[in-house]
Amino acid sequence: MENTPNPGTTVYNVIILDKSGSMSSIAKQAVIGVNETLGSIRSQQKKAKEEDKPIHHKVTLVAFCGCELRKIYDAVPIEETRDITEQDYTPCCMTPLYDAIGNTCTRIHSLVADKPRDSVAVTIITDGYENASREFSGKAIKSLIDAYKSKGWMFAYIGADHDVEAVAKNLEIDNVMQFDKSEAGTRRMFRRASKAREAWANDMANCSIAPEMSDEELLEAKLKRSKRFFDDWV
């Protein structure tokens, strides 16, 4: 009997980036940080191709404020992305955090609902509290995150200028990082987050394409690993 080719796995790299007015002071550094992250994901994809591994990286990048939820990339293969510019990211107005999380995550869920070998990492970056959502409440977002975590999704909350630990706890998010909202602090934050994402994605992708690992075993591995996003884990 002819062997069925391994369909491989898709890693969804999801970045939800605050572009409310208070982010103006670090807008330039945020653009640089996002582009470094995109470059890191491109390098992972290139390595997977060179090693002939059936691993496919896609990127969802949304920037949100009270005016819009801007889908810069919506589950786009990393090879089709370009670096963003200041025209893609212009901070203004309010912080509809819950709506940004809710709309983005429900969209991704529609893509992976029946694909247990795929993996999802959601990174939320903001410098302030929710203050403008109209579609989703805090309670609804907490339930949504809890439900998607049970499927092995990774959530990370990265914040500045507010009680980051308390917000993450209220949203059922395990992985938390606070950063100093300066050019140097923002640069360090993006680099650490990018390194954590790279390590997590490598671990999850290699587990997903392992033929000896069942879907149940893979879910167990996801649940364990996705609580340790910022750990020095090998």
C-alpha positions as a printed NumPy array, in Angstrom:
array([[  0.   ,   0.   ,   0.   ],
       [  1.306,   3.463,  -0.891],
       [  2.124,   5.629,   2.112],
       [ -0.057,   8.684,   2.627],
       [  2.054,  11.86 ,   2.697],
       [  2.21 ,  13.614,   6.051],
       [ -0.021,  16.701,   5.668],
       [  2.092,  18.382,   8.292],
       [  1.094,  21.11 ,  10.695],
       [  0.321,  24.81 ,  10.591],
       [  1.517,  27.126,  13.338],
       [ -0.677,  30.207,  13.711],
       [  1.36 ,  33.128,  15.079],
       [ -1.24 ,  35.621,  16.325],
       [ -0.24 ,  39.117,  17.486],
       [ -2.867,  41.498,  18.88 ],
       [ -1.232,  44.925,  19.18 ],
       [ -2.706,  47.946,  20.935],
       [ -2.6  ,  51.126,  18.86 ],
       [ -4.447,  53.41 ,  21.234],
       [ -3.145,  56.952,  21.597],
       [ -0.978,  56.186,  24.606],
       [  1.187,  53.906,  22.435],
       [  2.364,  56.92 ,  20.393],
       [  5.561,  57.324,  22.396],
       [  6.809,  53.882,  21.326],
       [  5.158,  53.623,  17.902],
       [  8.451,  53.564,  16.015],
       [  9.904,  50.911,  18.298],
       [  6.707,  48.853,  18.043],
       [  7.056,  48.782,  14.252],
       [ 10.691,  47.71 ,  14.562],
       [  9.746,  45.024,  17.105],
       [  6.96 ,  43.607,  14.952],
       [  9.317,  43.422,  11.977],
       [ 11.92 ,  41.596,  14.053],
       [  9.215,  39.122,  15.037],
       [  8.202,  38.608,  11.413],
       [ 11.848,  38.068,  10.525],
       [ 12.184,  35.421,  13.231],
       [  9.136,  33.553,  11.93 ],
       [ 10.481,  33.736,   8.367],
       [ 13.732,  32.178,   9.584],
       [ 11.798,  29.336,  11.217],
       [  9.905,  28.694,   7.994],
       [ 13.112,  28.716,   5.977],
       [ 14.724,  26.239,   8.358],
       [ 11.707,  23.912,   8.19 ],
       [ 11.86 ,  23.988,   4.392],
       [ 15.604,  23.282,   4.359],
       [ 15.052,  20.323,   6.701],
       [ 12.125,  19.135,   4.571],
       [  9.715,  19.292,   7.5  ],
       [  5.985,  19.729,   6.717],
       [  5.651,  22.772,   8.977],
       [  3.792,  25.855,   7.768],
       [  3.827,  29.18 ,   9.598],
       [  0.99 ,  31.666,   9.21 ],
       [  0.695,  35.122,  10.733],
       [ -2.266,  37.084,  12.013],
       [ -1.346,  40.634,  12.973],
       [ -4.043,  43.03 ,  14.122],
       [ -3.628,  46.55 ,  15.47 ],
       [ -6.575,  47.909,  17.393],
       [ -7.923,  51.192,  18.676],
       [-11.388,  52.696,  19.049],
       [-11.466,  53.565,  15.34 ],
       [-10.707,  50.153,  13.908],
       [ -9.511,  46.598,  14.269],
       [ -6.918,  46.708,  11.53 ],
       [ -6.103,  43.285,  10.071],
       [ -2.62 ,  43.868,   8.742],
       [ -2.282,  40.115,   8.186],
       [ -5.083,  37.576,   8.513],
       [ -3.724,  34.011,   8.657],
       [ -1.263,  34.813,   5.878],
       [  1.61 ,  32.41 ,   5.059],
       [  4.759,  34.   ,   6.445],
       [  6.425,  33.875,   3.017],
       [  3.786,  36.302,   1.723],
       [  4.361,  38.945,   4.395],
       [  6.38 ,  42.134,   4.151],
       [  7.754,  44.267,   6.936],
       [  5.238,  46.795,   8.198],
       [  5.731,  50.568,   8.167],
       [  4.513,  53.485,  10.247],
       [  1.628,  53.781,   7.77 ],
       [  0.406,  50.389,   8.996],
       [  0.583,  51.416,  12.642],
       [ -0.605,  54.882,  13.658],
       [ -1.765,  55.061,  17.304],
       [ -4.893,  57.004,  18.218],
       [ -7.917,  57.117,  20.58 ],
       [ -9.219,  54.316,  22.842],
       [ -8.535,  50.693,  23.904],
       [-11.262,  48.16 ,  22.927],
       [ -9.153,  45.257,  24.187],
       [-11.963,  42.732,  24.639],
       [-13.33 ,  43.265,  21.133],
       [ -9.853,  42.872,  19.636],
       [ -9.29 ,  39.577,  21.458],
       [-12.78 ,  38.246,  20.81 ],
       [-12.953,  39.016,  17.109],
       [ -9.437,  37.832,  16.374],
       [ -9.623,  34.581,  18.328],
       [-13.043,  33.518,  17.02 ],
       [-11.723,  34.037,  13.49 ],
       [ -8.688,  31.835,  14.152],
       [-10.844,  29.196,  15.832],
       [-12.921,  28.894,  12.649],
       [ -9.71 ,  27.927,  10.825],
       [ -8.402,  25.325,  13.289],
       [-11.539,  23.842,  14.855],
       [-11.128,  20.442,  13.149],
       [ -7.324,  20.41 ,  12.916],
       [ -5.831,  18.96 ,  16.111],
       [ -2.31 ,  18.895,  14.636],
       [ -2.239,  22.685,  14.194],
       [ -1.043,  25.037,  16.947],
       [ -2.012,  28.569,  17.964],
       [ -0.041,  31.18 ,  19.924],
       [ -1.839,  34.426,  20.802],
       [  0.287,  37.331,  22.045],
       [ -1.529,  40.411,  23.344],
       [  0.482,  43.634,  23.69 ],
       [ -1.079,  46.681,  25.365],
       [ -0.205,  49.61 ,  27.601],
       [ -3.55 ,  50.131,  29.27 ],
       [ -6.884,  48.89 ,  30.494],
       [ -9.899,  47.994,  28.389],
       [-12.1  ,  51.062,  27.934],
       [-14.045,  50.924,  24.672],
       [-15.359,  47.446,  23.754],
       [-18.936,  47.105,  22.517],
       [-19.2  ,  43.468,  21.411],
       [-17.452,  41.445,  24.122],
       [-17.478,  41.729,  27.914],
       [-14.64 ,  40.757,  30.216],
       [-16.622,  37.722,  31.337],
       [-17.132,  36.605,  27.727],
       [-13.431,  36.963,  26.912],
       [-12.427,  35.038,  30.024],
       [-14.707,  32.16 ,  28.983],
       [-13.435,  32.278,  25.402],
       [ -9.789,  32.16 ,  26.474],
       [-10.459,  29.349,  28.925],
       [-12.202,  27.33 ,  26.203],
       [ -9.409,  27.803,  23.672],
       [ -6.721,  27.051,  26.254],
       [ -8.403,  23.681,  26.8  ],
       [ -7.671,  22.97 ,  23.119],
       [ -3.974,  23.68 ,  23.638],
       [ -3.806,  27.316,  22.557],
       [ -1.088,  29.489,  24.094],
       [ -2.02 ,  32.951,  25.379],
       [  0.495,  35.562,  26.527],
       [ -0.339,  38.987,  27.956],
       [  2.37 ,  41.637,  27.643],
       [  1.677,  45.024,  29.185],
       [  2.92 ,  48.335,  30.514],
       [  1.566,  51.185,  32.634],
       [ -1.152,  49.137,  34.358],
       [ -1.598,  46.159,  36.674],
       [ -0.556,  43.558,  34.135],
       [ -0.668,  40.595,  36.515],
       [ -4.225,  41.394,  37.648],
       [ -5.574,  41.809,  34.117],
       [ -3.963,  38.56 ,  32.959],
       [ -5.358,  36.693,  35.951],
       [ -8.855,  38.048,  35.319],
       [ -8.643,  36.831,  31.727],
       [ -7.317,  33.348,  32.662],
       [ -3.969,  34.006,  30.96 ],
       [ -1.007,  32.104,  32.416],
       [  1.88 ,  33.767,  30.585],
       [  2.556,  37.347,  31.616],
       [  5.297,  39.875,  30.944],
       [  5.499,  43.497,  32.049],
       [  7.716,  45.891,  30.128],
       [  9.126,  49.355,  30.595],
       [  7.48 ,  51.664,  28.063],
       [ 10.667,  53.217,  26.764],
       [ 12.503,  52.606,  23.493],
       [ 14.98 ,  50.295,  25.213],
       [ 12.295,  48.552,  27.27 ],
       [ 10.081,  48.008,  24.234],
       [ 13.015,  46.622,  22.281],
       [ 13.834,  44.152,  25.083],
       [ 10.187,  43.104,  25.325],
       [  9.825,  42.315,  21.626],
       [ 13.081,  40.375,  21.563],
       [ 12.141,  38.271,  24.57 ],
       [  8.656,  37.626,  23.194],
       [ 10.111,  36.681,  19.807],
       [ 12.562,  34.226,  21.376],
       [  9.769,  32.692,  23.475],
       [  7.563,  32.344,  20.4  ],
       [ 10.368,  30.713,  18.44 ],
       [ 11.053,  28.141,  21.18 ],
       [  7.352,  27.39 ,  21.666],
       [  6.696,  27.031,  17.921],
       [  9.644,  24.687,  17.431],
       [  8.481,  22.455,  20.271],
       [  4.854,  22.346,  19.144],
       [  5.624,  21.859,  15.459],
       [  8.032,  19.001,  16.082],
       [  5.486,  17.28 ,  18.345],
       [  2.738,  17.778,  15.764],
       [  4.622,  16.1  ,  12.924],
       [  5.838,  13.181,  15.063],
       [  4.005,  10.137,  13.645],
       [  4.204,   8.247,  16.928],
       [  2.338,  10.951,  18.858],
       [ -1.438,  10.54 ,  19.011],
       [ -3.821,  13.503,  18.989],
       [ -4.48 ,  12.923,  22.693],
       [ -0.761,  12.904,  23.514],
       [ -0.255,  16.013,  21.408],
       [ -2.988,  17.864,  23.281],
       [ -1.388,  16.915,  26.59 ],
       [  1.953,  18.256,  25.337],
       [  0.311,  21.49 ,  24.188],
       [ -1.458,  22.002,  27.502],
       [  1.788,  21.557,  29.409],
       [  4.042,  23.603,  27.134],
       [  1.617,  26.478,  26.58 ],
       [  1.645,  27.348,  30.291],
       [  5.405,  27.887,  30.126],
       [  5.762,  30.282,  27.219],
       [  8.291,  32.609,  28.813],
       [ 10.265,  29.869,  30.568],
       [ 13.758,  28.869,  29.497],
       [ 12.415,  25.536,  28.264],
       [ 14.26 ,  23.17 ,  25.934]])
